[in-house]
Amino acid sequence: MSAGAKWWKVAAVWFARIITGVTFILSGWSKAVDPHGFVFKIEEYLNVWGLSDIIPVDIVLIGAVGLSLFELITGILLLTGSLRRSAPICGLAMMAGMLPLTAYIVIAEPVADCGCFGDLMVISNTATFVKNIIITALLIVALIWRKAATPLYRPGLQWLVIVITAIYGIVIATIGWQFQPVVDFRPYGTGRSLVSIEDENIEQPEPGYIYAKDGEEREFPMSALPDSTWTFVRPSAAAAEEAVAGIAVFDSDGNDVAPDLFNPEYCDSAMLVLAVTEPGIGNLTRSRLANEVYDYATDHGVAMVGIVALSGETLQQWIELANPRYEVFSASDTSLKELVRGSVGLVYLKDGKVTWKRNFATISPDFLNDSAPFENMKIVDDGHVAYWLSGTYILGMLVLAGISTLTKINIRPRRKKQA
């Protein structure tokens, strides 16, 4: 506590630091964990503004990871009282952009939700705007009265807070992009079924998806999605609720075959699902490996199907180019991205439930040389990697706090010069 500071002012500063710090940490961490999801949200904004074809995906990815790390580091600095002046200013700089954006979202409603906390927490657009107003006010308190409360770390060590947090954020973002998010907040995590067993006999309406072209928005059913001249905007209300009832998977006749495919009462005990969320020429380069996986799986009694985010003639063109030996079905890109991250993902089901998921780009042909490749696949999204990484990070911060405390004790005050 700074000399002469009133207790209520100290309490107000720490209250502001804790609330704003935790908010920024949750926001930045949830985005860093799932960079694919944050990229999808940014692309949703770009589609609304007509910029999706102008800004490359690589630039969007760099911006997504950079913003998530900036939020995470700012949150840690605020929570620990480090960089007492710079941290609130960084927070206010973000609010200078977020406040007008969330006000626009409340008025125009271009997206269903702002994506502030990724899939970790979804709040209404109005609640998001009110939250940002409160955060802005608290940041002003933390800035104006910053000298009332001392930081947890000595000034000479505060740069290490930034370095340690940046390393932690980069590691979880890299794993989330290359493999799968270290924590899965989506409906189809490890141990979950892809169908709603209790509702399987209830006929569900076919979900629709909103696409835009030349300023016009139109809803299309899953079985008749438009061509590439239309831009995906958002799922309809029925599609948004699709995750609750399970993934809708359609055959060539437009019938939902998901209950037969994934219900443990009907499907084989083990199954591989190749989910192609972003069909394209670049993703066809691994078609040969997909067929090799299918051959191996078939020889070992494991069924395999492909689900592609295409329908109609475009799906048939993809099949002609990929030449899959496994049966192929169609589903919406939205539902497939709820299942697995990556332009092509591989999902292993056991007794109808998800055992592991993996970005197919990270799977090497050598993994088939394993005695039991499907059973021995290393899982990154069941929570153990997140616990290990977060535990290591917290331990590092505690060690740094200990060093800061010990060095404070050992520093002797300077003697005043004799007159």
Disulfide bonds with the S-S distance in Angstrom:
Cys114-Cys116 2.30
